[in-house]
Amino acid sequence: MGECAYRLKALWPIKGIPKESKDIIENFLKDFEEALRYWETEESYSDEFLEKFEKKFPAFTKFVKSTGINNFNTECKLDLGENHEIYWESNTFSLNASQVWHFADWNPLANWIKSLGAKRVIWESEEFKEDPFDFYDWEEITKNILSKKELLPLLKGINIDFDELIEERLKNL
C-alpha cells in the first residue's frame, strides 16, 4: 500500500484563531488515532458501543457527524498517517503528516476546519498539489493595500481603470 506526505494550511481572519476553534482541532487530533483503533476493534457498532464511543471521543464524533459520513468504515478515507505535526502562527494553522495512505481524502477535514471559522483551507499531498495561491485571500490583501496611502503609488500603471480607482482612493484618504 502506498504512502506519502500530506499538508494542510488554514487561514483565519487577521484577528487570529479563536481559542475555541484551536481547542476543538487539538482535541480532535489528539483523539484521532485512539478513536480509530477503538473503532476498528468493534464488530457490531451497537447503540451501546456508539454511546460509549461518543462519550470517550467527543471531538472525533463531532467531526464525523459534521461530515455527513454515515458509515465510518466504508465512507471515510481520512488518514493522518504515522506522524503528524501541527503549527499555530498568528492566524494560520498548519498540519503536516507523513506516511499517509496515498488515497486519503482530506476534503472532509478541510471543510470541517472551515466550519470552525477558517476563511481558507487548502491541502495537498505529494501526489496531489494544490495551487499555493489559492490559499491567499486576494480580496483582503487588495483592501489592505488600498487602505494604505503609501502603497497606492506602487499600483499605478497596472491598468487605466485601476489608476482611476487609485486616484480616487488617494483623494479620500
Chimera marker file (.cmm) of the C-alpha trace (Angstrom):
<marker_set name="trace">
<marker id="1" x="0.000" y="0.000" z="0.000" r="1" g="1" b="0" radius="0.5"/>
<marker id="2" x="1.415" y="3.416" z="-0.986" r="1" g="1" b="0" radius="0.5"/>
<marker id="3" x="2.041" y="6.211" z="1.461" r="1" g="1" b="0" radius="0.5"/>
<marker id="4" x="3.066" y="9.830" z="1.099" r="1" g="1" b="0" radius="0.5"/>
<marker id="5" x="3.225" y="13.144" z="2.943" r="1" g="1" b="0" radius="0.5"/>
<marker id="6" x="0.199" y="15.424" z="3.249" r="1" g="1" b="0" radius="0.5"/>
<marker id="7" x="-0.007" y="19.074" z="4.240" r="1" g="1" b="0" radius="0.5"/>
<marker id="8" x="-2.948" y="21.265" z="5.208" r="1" g="1" b="0" radius="0.5"/>
<marker id="9" x="-2.982" y="25.011" z="5.793" r="1" g="1" b="0" radius="0.5"/>
<marker id="10" x="-5.866" y="27.031" z="7.205" r="1" g="1" b="0" radius="0.5"/>
<marker id="11" x="-6.119" y="30.807" z="7.296" r="1" g="1" b="0" radius="0.5"/>
<marker id="12" x="-8.334" y="32.674" z="9.751" r="1" g="1" b="0" radius="0.5"/>
<marker id="13" x="-9.204" y="36.384" z="9.590" r="1" g="1" b="0" radius="0.5"/>
<marker id="14" x="-6.414" y="38.798" z="10.527" r="1" g="1" b="0" radius="0.5"/>
<marker id="15" x="-7.616" y="38.986" z="14.151" r="1" g="1" b="0" radius="0.5"/>
<marker id="16" x="-6.444" y="35.408" z="14.723" r="1" g="1" b="0" radius="0.5"/>
<marker id="17" x="-7.684" y="31.919" z="15.513" r="1" g="1" b="0" radius="0.5"/>
<marker id="18" x="-10.379" y="31.742" z="18.184" r="1" g="1" b="0" radius="0.5"/>
<marker id="19" x="-9.270" y="29.743" z="21.230" r="1" g="1" b="0" radius="0.5"/>
<marker id="20" x="-12.398" y="27.571" z="20.970" r="1" g="1" b="0" radius="0.5"/>
<marker id="21" x="-11.547" y="26.543" z="17.375" r="1" g="1" b="0" radius="0.5"/>
<marker id="22" x="-7.955" y="25.840" z="18.335" r="1" g="1" b="0" radius="0.5"/>
<marker id="23" x="-9.043" y="23.661" z="21.278" r="1" g="1" b="0" radius="0.5"/>
<marker id="24" x="-11.510" y="21.697" z="19.130" r="1" g="1" b="0" radius="0.5"/>
<marker id="25" x="-8.866" y="20.996" z="16.480" r="1" g="1" b="0" radius="0.5"/>
<marker id="26" x="-6.229" y="19.991" z="19.033" r="1" g="1" b="0" radius="0.5"/>
<marker id="27" x="-8.667" y="17.664" z="20.836" r="1" g="1" b="0" radius="0.5"/>
<marker id="28" x="-9.719" y="16.085" z="17.557" r="1" g="1" b="0" radius="0.5"/>
<marker id="29" x="-6.120" y="15.451" z="16.511" r="1" g="1" b="0" radius="0.5"/>
<marker id="30" x="-5.258" y="14.081" z="19.949" r="1" g="1" b="0" radius="0.5"/>
<marker id="31" x="-8.243" y="11.698" z="19.838" r="1" g="1" b="0" radius="0.5"/>
<marker id="32" x="-7.901" y="10.686" z="16.194" r="1" g="1" b="0" radius="0.5"/>
<marker id="33" x="-5.552" y="7.695" z="16.380" r="1" g="1" b="0" radius="0.5"/>
<marker id="34" x="-7.004" y="6.281" z="19.576" r="1" g="1" b="0" radius="0.5"/>
<marker id="35" x="-10.546" y="6.702" z="18.260" r="1" g="1" b="0" radius="0.5"/>
<marker id="36" x="-9.691" y="4.848" z="15.046" r="1" g="1" b="0" radius="0.5"/>
<marker id="37" x="-8.100" y="1.957" z="16.948" r="1" g="1" b="0" radius="0.5"/>
<marker id="38" x="-11.083" y="1.776" z="19.292" r="1" g="1" b="0" radius="0.5"/>
<marker id="39" x="-13.496" y="1.880" z="16.336" r="1" g="1" b="0" radius="0.5"/>
<marker id="40" x="-11.659" y="-0.864" z="14.464" r="1" g="1" b="0" radius="0.5"/>
<marker id="41" x="-11.824" y="-3.278" z="17.433" r="1" g="1" b="0" radius="0.5"/>
<marker id="42" x="-15.632" y="-3.270" z="17.459" r="1" g="1" b="0" radius="0.5"/>
<marker id="43" x="-17.634" y="-5.698" z="15.370" r="1" g="1" b="0" radius="0.5"/>
<marker id="44" x="-21.276" y="-4.792" z="15.978" r="1" g="1" b="0" radius="0.5"/>
<marker id="45" x="-21.417" y="-0.992" z="16.360" r="1" g="1" b="0" radius="0.5"/>
<marker id="46" x="-24.404" y="-1.348" z="18.671" r="1" g="1" b="0" radius="0.5"/>
<marker id="47" x="-26.156" y="1.690" z="20.101" r="1" g="1" b="0" radius="0.5"/>
<marker id="48" x="-24.384" y="0.988" z="23.388" r="1" g="1" b="0" radius="0.5"/>
<marker id="49" x="-20.996" y="0.990" z="21.656" r="1" g="1" b="0" radius="0.5"/>
<marker id="50" x="-21.805" y="4.211" z="19.774" r="1" g="1" b="0" radius="0.5"/>
<marker id="51" x="-22.892" y="5.918" z="23.001" r="1" g="1" b="0" radius="0.5"/>
<marker id="52" x="-19.638" y="4.904" z="24.741" r="1" g="1" b="0" radius="0.5"/>
<marker id="53" x="-17.647" y="5.964" z="21.714" r="1" g="1" b="0" radius="0.5"/>
<marker id="54" x="-19.267" y="9.401" z="21.617" r="1" g="1" b="0" radius="0.5"/>
<marker id="55" x="-18.554" y="9.976" z="25.326" r="1" g="1" b="0" radius="0.5"/>
<marker id="56" x="-14.965" y="8.786" z="25.031" r="1" g="1" b="0" radius="0.5"/>
<marker id="57" x="-14.167" y="10.737" z="21.826" r="1" g="1" b="0" radius="0.5"/>
<marker id="58" x="-16.463" y="13.799" z="21.668" r="1" g="1" b="0" radius="0.5"/>
<marker id="59" x="-14.269" y="15.869" z="19.322" r="1" g="1" b="0" radius="0.5"/>
<marker id="60" x="-13.806" y="12.976" z="16.924" r="1" g="1" b="0" radius="0.5"/>
<marker id="61" x="-17.542" y="12.152" z="16.986" r="1" g="1" b="0" radius="0.5"/>
<marker id="62" x="-18.419" y="15.804" z="16.339" r="1" g="1" b="0" radius="0.5"/>
<marker id="63" x="-16.127" y="15.759" z="13.303" r="1" g="1" b="0" radius="0.5"/>
<marker id="64" x="-17.627" y="12.522" z="11.913" r="1" g="1" b="0" radius="0.5"/>
<marker id="65" x="-21.192" y="13.811" z="12.356" r="1" g="1" b="0" radius="0.5"/>
<marker id="66" x="-20.342" y="17.140" z="10.701" r="1" g="1" b="0" radius="0.5"/>
<marker id="67" x="-19.009" y="15.407" z="7.582" r="1" g="1" b="0" radius="0.5"/>
<marker id="68" x="-22.247" y="13.567" z="6.839" r="1" g="1" b="0" radius="0.5"/>
<marker id="69" x="-20.423" y="10.239" z="6.845" r="1" g="1" b="0" radius="0.5"/>
<marker id="70" x="-22.971" y="7.538" z="7.649" r="1" g="1" b="0" radius="0.5"/>
<marker id="71" x="-20.690" y="4.531" z="7.738" r="1" g="1" b="0" radius="0.5"/>
<marker id="72" x="-17.272" y="5.442" z="9.021" r="1" g="1" b="0" radius="0.5"/>
<marker id="73" x="-15.824" y="2.074" z="7.990" r="1" g="1" b="0" radius="0.5"/>
<marker id="74" x="-16.599" y="2.406" z="4.292" r="1" g="1" b="0" radius="0.5"/>
<marker id="75" x="-17.112" y="6.100" z="3.602" r="1" g="1" b="0" radius="0.5"/>
<marker id="76" x="-14.278" y="7.850" z="5.407" r="1" g="1" b="0" radius="0.5"/>
<marker id="77" x="-10.926" y="7.952" z="3.674" r="1" g="1" b="0" radius="0.5"/>
<marker id="78" x="-9.292" y="10.265" z="6.188" r="1" g="1" b="0" radius="0.5"/>
<marker id="79" x="-5.872" y="9.171" z="7.368" r="1" g="1" b="0" radius="0.5"/>
<marker id="80" x="-3.416" y="11.294" z="9.349" r="1" g="1" b="0" radius="0.5"/>
<marker id="81" x="-0.517" y="8.903" z="8.861" r="1" g="1" b="0" radius="0.5"/>
<marker id="82" x="2.021" y="7.617" z="11.331" r="1" g="1" b="0" radius="0.5"/>
<marker id="83" x="3.243" y="11.018" z="12.466" r="1" g="1" b="0" radius="0.5"/>
<marker id="84" x="1.654" y="14.414" z="12.265" r="1" g="1" b="0" radius="0.5"/>
<marker id="85" x="2.813" y="17.811" z="13.422" r="1" g="1" b="0" radius="0.5"/>
<marker id="86" x="0.732" y="20.911" z="13.993" r="1" g="1" b="0" radius="0.5"/>
<marker id="87" x="1.801" y="24.536" z="13.911" r="1" g="1" b="0" radius="0.5"/>
<marker id="88" x="-0.104" y="27.612" z="15.056" r="1" g="1" b="0" radius="0.5"/>
<marker id="89" x="1.114" y="31.002" z="13.924" r="1" g="1" b="0" radius="0.5"/>
<marker id="90" x="-0.929" y="34.177" z="14.329" r="1" g="1" b="0" radius="0.5"/>
<marker id="91" x="-3.914" y="33.475" z="12.058" r="1" g="1" b="0" radius="0.5"/>
<marker id="92" x="-2.563" y="30.328" z="10.357" r="1" g="1" b="0" radius="0.5"/>
<marker id="93" x="-2.858" y="26.649" z="11.257" r="1" g="1" b="0" radius="0.5"/>
<marker id="94" x="-0.677" y="24.034" z="9.546" r="1" g="1" b="0" radius="0.5"/>
<marker id="95" x="-0.858" y="20.267" z="9.733" r="1" g="1" b="0" radius="0.5"/>
<marker id="96" x="1.932" y="18.145" z="8.255" r="1" g="1" b="0" radius="0.5"/>
<marker id="97" x="1.597" y="14.380" z="8.183" r="1" g="1" b="0" radius="0.5"/>
<marker id="98" x="3.889" y="11.626" z="6.961" r="1" g="1" b="0" radius="0.5"/>
<marker id="99" x="3.171" y="8.060" z="5.881" r="1" g="1" b="0" radius="0.5"/>
<marker id="100" x="-0.418" y="8.858" z="4.964" r="1" g="1" b="0" radius="0.5"/>
<marker id="101" x="-2.345" y="6.395" z="2.804" r="1" g="1" b="0" radius="0.5"/>
<marker id="102" x="-1.974" y="7.801" z="-0.704" r="1" g="1" b="0" radius="0.5"/>
<marker id="103" x="-5.737" y="7.652" z="-1.409" r="1" g="1" b="0" radius="0.5"/>
<marker id="104" x="-6.592" y="9.605" z="1.748" r="1" g="1" b="0" radius="0.5"/>
<marker id="105" x="-9.140" y="12.360" z="1.249" r="1" g="1" b="0" radius="0.5"/>
<marker id="106" x="-8.644" y="15.435" z="3.393" r="1" g="1" b="0" radius="0.5"/>
<marker id="107" x="-11.620" y="17.349" z="1.958" r="1" g="1" b="0" radius="0.5"/>
<marker id="108" x="-13.877" y="16.432" z="4.931" r="1" g="1" b="0" radius="0.5"/>
<marker id="109" x="-11.170" y="17.669" z="7.313" r="1" g="1" b="0" radius="0.5"/>
<marker id="110" x="-10.691" y="20.890" z="5.313" r="1" g="1" b="0" radius="0.5"/>
<marker id="111" x="-14.441" y="21.558" z="5.227" r="1" g="1" b="0" radius="0.5"/>
<marker id="112" x="-14.750" y="20.874" z="8.943" r="1" g="1" b="0" radius="0.5"/>
<marker id="113" x="-11.948" y="23.333" z="9.722" r="1" g="1" b="0" radius="0.5"/>
<marker id="114" x="-13.736" y="25.927" z="7.567" r="1" g="1" b="0" radius="0.5"/>
<marker id="115" x="-16.851" y="25.342" z="9.675" r="1" g="1" b="0" radius="0.5"/>
<marker id="116" x="-14.752" y="26.339" z="12.705" r="1" g="1" b="0" radius="0.5"/>
<marker id="117" x="-14.160" y="29.799" z="11.219" r="1" g="1" b="0" radius="0.5"/>
<marker id="118" x="-11.219" y="29.450" z="8.837" r="1" g="1" b="0" radius="0.5"/>
<marker id="119" x="-11.535" y="31.664" z="5.769" r="1" g="1" b="0" radius="0.5"/>
<marker id="120" x="-9.411" y="29.468" z="3.536" r="1" g="1" b="0" radius="0.5"/>
<marker id="121" x="-8.205" y="25.887" z="3.841" r="1" g="1" b="0" radius="0.5"/>
<marker id="122" x="-6.078" y="24.051" z="1.301" r="1" g="1" b="0" radius="0.5"/>
<marker id="123" x="-4.423" y="20.660" z="1.450" r="1" g="1" b="0" radius="0.5"/>
<marker id="124" x="-2.074" y="18.752" z="-0.760" r="1" g="1" b="0" radius="0.5"/>
<marker id="125" x="-0.150" y="15.526" z="-0.895" r="1" g="1" b="0" radius="0.5"/>
<marker id="126" x="2.966" y="14.517" z="-2.735" r="1" g="1" b="0" radius="0.5"/>
<marker id="127" x="0.636" y="13.103" z="-5.386" r="1" g="1" b="0" radius="0.5"/>
<marker id="128" x="-1.898" y="15.955" z="-5.457" r="1" g="1" b="0" radius="0.5"/>
<marker id="129" x="-0.628" y="19.536" z="-5.467" r="1" g="1" b="0" radius="0.5"/>
<marker id="130" x="-2.880" y="22.468" z="-4.715" r="1" g="1" b="0" radius="0.5"/>
<marker id="131" x="-2.116" y="25.859" z="-6.232" r="1" g="1" b="0" radius="0.5"/>
<marker id="132" x="-0.486" y="27.703" z="-3.288" r="1" g="1" b="0" radius="0.5"/>
<marker id="133" x="-2.005" y="30.991" z="-4.436" r="1" g="1" b="0" radius="0.5"/>
<marker id="134" x="-5.483" y="29.602" z="-3.705" r="1" g="1" b="0" radius="0.5"/>
<marker id="135" x="-4.609" y="29.978" z="-0.026" r="1" g="1" b="0" radius="0.5"/>
<marker id="136" x="-4.390" y="33.756" z="-0.065" r="1" g="1" b="0" radius="0.5"/>
<marker id="137" x="-7.397" y="35.981" z="0.331" r="1" g="1" b="0" radius="0.5"/>
<marker id="138" x="-6.682" y="38.346" z="-2.539" r="1" g="1" b="0" radius="0.5"/>
<marker id="139" x="-9.714" y="40.486" z="-1.794" r="1" g="1" b="0" radius="0.5"/>
<marker id="140" x="-8.473" y="41.148" z="1.740" r="1" g="1" b="0" radius="0.5"/>
<marker id="141" x="-4.933" y="41.798" z="0.505" r="1" g="1" b="0" radius="0.5"/>
<marker id="142" x="-6.250" y="44.316" z="-2.037" r="1" g="1" b="0" radius="0.5"/>
<marker id="143" x="-8.380" y="46.056" z="0.602" r="1" g="1" b="0" radius="0.5"/>
<marker id="144" x="-5.347" y="46.302" z="2.895" r="1" g="1" b="0" radius="0.5"/>
<marker id="145" x="-3.186" y="47.768" z="0.136" r="1" g="1" b="0" radius="0.5"/>
<marker id="146" x="-5.905" y="50.228" z="-0.878" r="1" g="1" b="0" radius="0.5"/>
<marker id="147" x="-6.212" y="51.402" z="2.731" r="1" g="1" b="0" radius="0.5"/>
<marker id="148" x="-2.521" y="52.381" z="2.955" r="1" g="1" b="0" radius="0.5"/>
<marker id="149" x="-1.758" y="55.656" z="1.242" r="1" g="1" b="0" radius="0.5"/>
<marker id="150" x="1.978" y="54.954" z="0.964" r="1" g="1" b="0" radius="0.5"/>
<marker id="151" x="1.386" y="51.740" z="-1.022" r="1" g="1" b="0" radius="0.5"/>
<marker id="152" x="-1.059" y="53.133" z="-3.575" r="1" g="1" b="0" radius="0.5"/>
<marker id="153" x="1.565" y="54.740" z="-5.868" r="1" g="1" b="0" radius="0.5"/>
<marker id="154" x="3.145" y="51.278" z="-6.300" r="1" g="1" b="0" radius="0.5"/>
<marker id="155" x="-0.011" y="50.096" z="-8.047" r="1" g="1" b="0" radius="0.5"/>
<marker id="156" x="-0.108" y="52.837" z="-10.676" r="1" g="1" b="0" radius="0.5"/>
<marker id="157" x="0.352" y="51.700" z="-14.223" r="1" g="1" b="0" radius="0.5"/>
<marker id="158" x="-1.190" y="48.258" z="-13.774" r="1" g="1" b="0" radius="0.5"/>
<marker id="159" x="-4.203" y="49.274" z="-15.814" r="1" g="1" b="0" radius="0.5"/>
<marker id="160" x="-6.014" y="52.505" z="-16.682" r="1" g="1" b="0" radius="0.5"/>
<marker id="161" x="-9.235" y="51.710" z="-14.818" r="1" g="1" b="0" radius="0.5"/>
<marker id="162" x="-7.200" y="50.795" z="-11.759" r="1" g="1" b="0" radius="0.5"/>
<marker id="163" x="-5.272" y="54.094" z="-11.975" r="1" g="1" b="0" radius="0.5"/>
<marker id="164" x="-8.578" y="55.996" z="-11.733" r="1" g="1" b="0" radius="0.5"/>
<marker id="165" x="-9.533" y="53.954" z="-8.666" r="1" g="1" b="0" radius="0.5"/>
<marker id="166" x="-6.168" y="54.709" z="-7.063" r="1" g="1" b="0" radius="0.5"/>
<marker id="167" x="-6.507" y="58.455" z="-7.733" r="1" g="1" b="0" radius="0.5"/>
<marker id="168" x="-9.989" y="58.414" z="-6.206" r="1" g="1" b="0" radius="0.5"/>
<marker id="169" x="-8.737" y="56.482" z="-3.200" r="1" g="1" b="0" radius="0.5"/>
<marker id="170" x="-5.801" y="58.866" z="-2.653" r="1" g="1" b="0" radius="0.5"/>
<marker id="171" x="-8.213" y="61.816" z="-2.575" r="1" g="1" b="0" radius="0.5"/>
<marker id="172" x="-10.352" y="60.123" z="0.081" r="1" g="1" b="0" radius="0.5"/>
<marker id="173" x="-7.540" y="59.090" z="2.447" r="1" g="1" b="0" radius="0.5"/>
<link id1="1" id2="2" r="1" g="1" b="0" radius="0.2"/>
<link id1="2" id2="3" r="1" g="1" b="0" radius="0.2"/>
<link id1="3" id2="4" r="1" g="1" b="0" radius="0.2"/>
<link id1="4" id2="5" r="1" g="1" b="0" radius="0.2"/>
<link id1="5" id2="6" r="1" g="1" b="0" radius="0.2"/>
<link id1="6" id2="7" r="1" g="1" b="0" radius="0.2"/>
<link id1="7" id2="8" r="1" g="1" b="0" radius="0.2"/>
<link id1="8" id2="9" r="1" g="1" b="0" radius="0.2"/>
<link id1="9" id2="10" r="1" g="1" b="0" radius="0.2"/>
<link id1="10" id2="11" r="1" g="1" b="0" radius="0.2"/>
<link id1="11" id2="12" r="1" g="1" b="0" radius="0.2"/>
<link id1="12" id2="13" r="1" g="1" b="0" radius="0.2"/>
<link id1="13" id2="14" r="1" g="1" b="0" radius="0.2"/>
<link id1="14" id2="15" r="1" g="1" b="0" radius="0.2"/>
<link id1="15" id2="16" r="1" g="1" b="0" radius="0.2"/>
<link id1="16" id2="17" r="1" g="1" b="0" radius="0.2"/>
<link id1="17" id2="18" r="1" g="1" b="0" radius="0.2"/>
<link id1="18" id2="19" r="1" g="1" b="0" radius="0.2"/>
<link id1="19" id2="20" r="1" g="1" b="0" radius="0.2"/>
<link id1="20" id2="21" r="1" g="1" b="0" radius="0.2"/>
<link id1="21" id2="22" r="1" g="1" b="0" radius="0.2"/>
<link id1="22" id2="23" r="1" g="1" b="0" radius="0.2"/>
<link id1="23" id2="24" r="1" g="1" b="0" radius="0.2"/>
<link id1="24" id2="25" r="1" g="1" b="0" radius="0.2"/>
<link id1="25" id2="26" r="1" g="1" b="0" radius="0.2"/>
<link id1="26" id2="27" r="1" g="1" b="0" radius="0.2"/>
<link id1="27" id2="28" r="1" g="1" b="0" radius="0.2"/>
<link id1="28" id2="29" r="1" g="1" b="0" radius="0.2"/>
<link id1="29" id2="30" r="1" g="1" b="0" radius="0.2"/>
<link id1="30" id2="31" r="1" g="1" b="0" radius="0.2"/>
<link id1="31" id2="32" r="1" g="1" b="0" radius="0.2"/>
<link id1="32" id2="33" r="1" g="1" b="0" radius="0.2"/>
<link id1="33" id2="34" r="1" g="1" b="0" radius="0.2"/>
<link id1="34" id2="35" r="1" g="1" b="0" radius="0.2"/>
<link id1="35" id2="36" r="1" g="1" b="0" radius="0.2"/>
<link id1="36" id2="37" r="1" g="1" b="0" radius="0.2"/>
<link id1="37" id2="38" r="1" g="1" b="0" radius="0.2"/>
<link id1="38" id2="39" r="1" g="1" b="0" radius="0.2"/>
<link id1="39" id2="40" r="1" g="1" b="0" radius="0.2"/>
<link id1="40" id2="41" r="1" g="1" b="0" radius="0.2"/>
<link id1="41" id2="42" r="1" g="1" b="0" radius="0.2"/>
<link id1="42" id2="43" r="1" g="1" b="0" radius="0.2"/>
<link id1="43" id2="44" r="1" g="1" b="0" radius="0.2"/>
<link id1="44" id2="45" r="1" g="1" b="0" radius="0.2"/>
<link id1="45" id2="46" r="1" g="1" b="0" radius="0.2"/>
<link id1="46" id2="47" r="1" g="1" b="0" radius="0.2"/>
<link id1="47" id2="48" r="1" g="1" b="0" radius="0.2"/>
<link id1="48" id2="49" r="1" g="1" b="0" radius="0.2"/>
<link id1="49" id2="50" r="1" g="1" b="0" radius="0.2"/>
<link id1="50" id2="51" r="1" g="1" b="0" radius="0.2"/>
<link id1="51" id2="52" r="1" g="1" b="0" radius="0.2"/>
<link id1="52" id2="53" r="1" g="1" b="0" radius="0.2"/>
<link id1="53" id2="54" r="1" g="1" b="0" radius="0.2"/>
<link id1="54" id2="55" r="1" g="1" b="0" radius="0.2"/>
<link id1="55" id2="56" r="1" g="1" b="0" radius="0.2"/>
<link id1="56" id2="57" r="1" g="1" b="0" radius="0.2"/>
<link id1="57" id2="58" r="1" g="1" b="0" radius="0.2"/>
<link id1="58" id2="59" r="1" g="1" b="0" radius="0.2"/>
<link id1="59" id2="60" r="1" g="1" b="0" radius="0.2"/>
<link id1="60" id2="61" r="1" g="1" b="0" radius="0.2"/>
<link id1="61" id2="62" r="1" g="1" b="0" radius="0.2"/>
<link id1="62" id2="63" r="1" g="1" b="0" radius="0.2"/>
<link id1="63" id2="64" r="1" g="1" b="0" radius="0.2"/>
<link id1="64" id2="65" r="1" g="1" b="0" radius="0.2"/>
<link id1="65" id2="66" r="1" g="1" b="0" radius="0.2"/>
<link id1="66" id2="67" r="1" g="1" b="0" radius="0.2"/>
<link id1="67" id2="68" r="1" g="1" b="0" radius="0.2"/>
<link id1="68" id2="69" r="1" g="1" b="0" radius="0.2"/>
<link id1="69" id2="70" r="1" g="1" b="0" radius="0.2"/>
<link id1="70" id2="71" r="1" g="1" b="0" radius="0.2"/>
<link id1="71" id2="72" r="1" g="1" b="0" radius="0.2"/>
<link id1="72" id2="73" r="1" g="1" b="0" radius="0.2"/>
<link id1="73" id2="74" r="1" g="1" b="0" radius="0.2"/>
<link id1="74" id2="75" r="1" g="1" b="0" radius="0.2"/>
<link id1="75" id2="76" r="1" g="1" b="0" radius="0.2"/>
<link id1="76" id2="77" r="1" g="1" b="0" radius="0.2"/>
<link id1="77" id2="78" r="1" g="1" b="0" radius="0.2"/>
<link id1="78" id2="79" r="1" g="1" b="0" radius="0.2"/>
<link id1="79" id2="80" r="1" g="1" b="0" radius="0.2"/>
<link id1="80" id2="81" r="1" g="1" b="0" radius="0.2"/>
<link id1="81" id2="82" r="1" g="1" b="0" radius="0.2"/>
<link id1="82" id2="83" r="1" g="1" b="0" radius="0.2"/>
<link id1="83" id2="84" r="1" g="1" b="0" radius="0.2"/>
<link id1="84" id2="85" r="1" g="1" b="0" radius="0.2"/>
<link id1="85" id2="86" r="1" g="1" b="0" radius="0.2"/>
<link id1="86" id2="87" r="1" g="1" b="0" radius="0.2"/>
<link id1="87" id2="88" r="1" g="1" b="0" radius="0.2"/>
<link id1="88" id2="89" r="1" g="1" b="0" radius="0.2"/>
<link id1="89" id2="90" r="1" g="1" b="0" radius="0.2"/>
<link id1="90" id2="91" r="1" g="1" b="0" radius="0.2"/>
<link id1="91" id2="92" r="1" g="1" b="0" radius="0.2"/>
<link id1="92" id2="93" r="1" g="1" b="0" radius="0.2"/>
<link id1="93" id2="94" r="1" g="1" b="0" radius="0.2"/>
<link id1="94" id2="95" r="1" g="1" b="0" radius="0.2"/>
<link id1="95" id2="96" r="1" g="1" b="0" radius="0.2"/>
<link id1="96" id2="97" r="1" g="1" b="0" radius="0.2"/>
<link id1="97" id2="98" r="1" g="1" b="0" radius="0.2"/>
<link id1="98" id2="99" r="1" g="1" b="0" radius="0.2"/>
<link id1="99" id2="100" r="1" g="1" b="0" radius="0.2"/>
<link id1="100" id2="101" r="1" g="1" b="0" radius="0.2"/>
<link id1="101" id2="102" r="1" g="1" b="0" radius="0.2"/>
<link id1="102" id2="103" r="1" g="1" b="0" radius="0.2"/>
<link id1="103" id2="104" r="1" g="1" b="0" radius="0.2"/>
<link id1="104" id2="105" r="1" g="1" b="0" radius="0.2"/>
<link id1="105" id2="106" r="1" g="1" b="0" radius="0.2"/>
<link id1="106" id2="107" r="1" g="1" b="0" radius="0.2"/>
<link id1="107" id2="108" r="1" g="1" b="0" radius="0.2"/>
<link id1="108" id2="109" r="1" g="1" b="0" radius="0.2"/>
<link id1="109" id2="110" r="1" g="1" b="0" radius="0.2"/>
<link id1="110" id2="111" r="1" g="1" b="0" radius="0.2"/>
<link id1="111" id2="112" r="1" g="1" b="0" radius="0.2"/>
<link id1="112" id2="113" r="1" g="1" b="0" radius="0.2"/>
<link id1="113" id2="114" r="1" g="1" b="0" radius="0.2"/>
<link id1="114" id2="115" r="1" g="1" b="0" radius="0.2"/>
<link id1="115" id2="116" r="1" g="1" b="0" radius="0.2"/>
<link id1="116" id2="117" r="1" g="1" b="0" radius="0.2"/>
<link id1="117" id2="118" r="1" g="1" b="0" radius="0.2"/>
<link id1="118" id2="119" r="1" g="1" b="0" radius="0.2"/>
<link id1="119" id2="120" r="1" g="1" b="0" radius="0.2"/>
<link id1="120" id2="121" r="1" g="1" b="0" radius="0.2"/>
<link id1="121" id2="122" r="1" g="1" b="0" radius="0.2"/>
<link id1="122" id2="123" r="1" g="1" b="0" radius="0.2"/>
<link id1="123" id2="124" r="1" g="1" b="0" radius="0.2"/>
<link id1="124" id2="125" r="1" g="1" b="0" radius="0.2"/>
<link id1="125" id2="126" r="1" g="1" b="0" radius="0.2"/>
<link id1="126" id2="127" r="1" g="1" b="0" radius="0.2"/>
<link id1="127" id2="128" r="1" g="1" b="0" radius="0.2"/>
<link id1="128" id2="129" r="1" g="1" b="0" radius="0.2"/>
<link id1="129" id2="130" r="1" g="1" b="0" radius="0.2"/>
<link id1="130" id2="131" r="1" g="1" b="0" radius="0.2"/>
<link id1="131" id2="132" r="1" g="1" b="0" radius="0.2"/>
<link id1="132" id2="133" r="1" g="1" b="0" radius="0.2"/>
<link id1="133" id2="134" r="1" g="1" b="0" radius="0.2"/>
<link id1="134" id2="135" r="1" g="1" b="0" radius="0.2"/>
<link id1="135" id2="136" r="1" g="1" b="0" radius="0.2"/>
<link id1="136" id2="137" r="1" g="1" b="0" radius="0.2"/>
<link id1="137" id2="138" r="1" g="1" b="0" radius="0.2"/>
<link id1="138" id2="139" r="1" g="1" b="0" radius="0.2"/>
<link id1="139" id2="140" r="1" g="1" b="0" radius="0.2"/>
<link id1="140" id2="141" r="1" g="1" b="0" radius="0.2"/>
<link id1="141" id2="142" r="1" g="1" b="0" radius="0.2"/>
<link id1="142" id2="143" r="1" g="1" b="0" radius="0.2"/>
<link id1="143" id2="144" r="1" g="1" b="0" radius="0.2"/>
<link id1="144" id2="145" r="1" g="1" b="0" radius="0.2"/>
<link id1="145" id2="146" r="1" g="1" b="0" radius="0.2"/>
<link id1="146" id2="147" r="1" g="1" b="0" radius="0.2"/>
<link id1="147" id2="148" r="1" g="1" b="0" radius="0.2"/>
<link id1="148" id2="149" r="1" g="1" b="0" radius="0.2"/>
<link id1="149" id2="150" r="1" g="1" b="0" radius="0.2"/>
<link id1="150" id2="151" r="1" g="1" b="0" radius="0.2"/>
<link id1="151" id2="152" r="1" g="1" b="0" radius="0.2"/>
<link id1="152" id2="153" r="1" g="1" b="0" radius="0.2"/>
<link id1="153" id2="154" r="1" g="1" b="0" radius="0.2"/>
<link id1="154" id2="155" r="1" g="1" b="0" radius="0.2"/>
<link id1="155" id2="156" r="1" g="1" b="0" radius="0.2"/>
<link id1="156" id2="157" r="1" g="1" b="0" radius="0.2"/>
<link id1="157" id2="158" r="1" g="1" b="0" radius="0.2"/>
<link id1="158" id2="159" r="1" g="1" b="0" radius="0.2"/>
<link id1="159" id2="160" r="1" g="1" b="0" radius="0.2"/>
<link id1="160" id2="161" r="1" g="1" b="0" radius="0.2"/>
<link id1="161" id2="162" r="1" g="1" b="0" radius="0.2"/>
<link id1="162" id2="163" r="1" g="1" b="0" radius="0.2"/>
<link id1="163" id2="164" r="1" g="1" b="0" radius="0.2"/>
<link id1="164" id2="165" r="1" g="1" b="0" radius="0.2"/>
<link id1="165" id2="166" r="1" g="1" b="0" radius="0.2"/>
<link id1="166" id2="167" r="1" g="1" b="0" radius="0.2"/>
<link id1="167" id2="168" r="1" g="1" b="0" radius="0.2"/>
<link id1="168" id2="169" r="1" g="1" b="0" radius="0.2"/>
<link id1="169" id2="170" r="1" g="1" b="0" radius="0.2"/>
<link id1="170" id2="171" r="1" g="1" b="0" radius="0.2"/>
<link id1="171" id2="172" r="1" g="1" b="0" radius="0.2"/>
<link id1="172" id2="173" r="1" g="1" b="0" radius="0.2"/>
</marker_set>
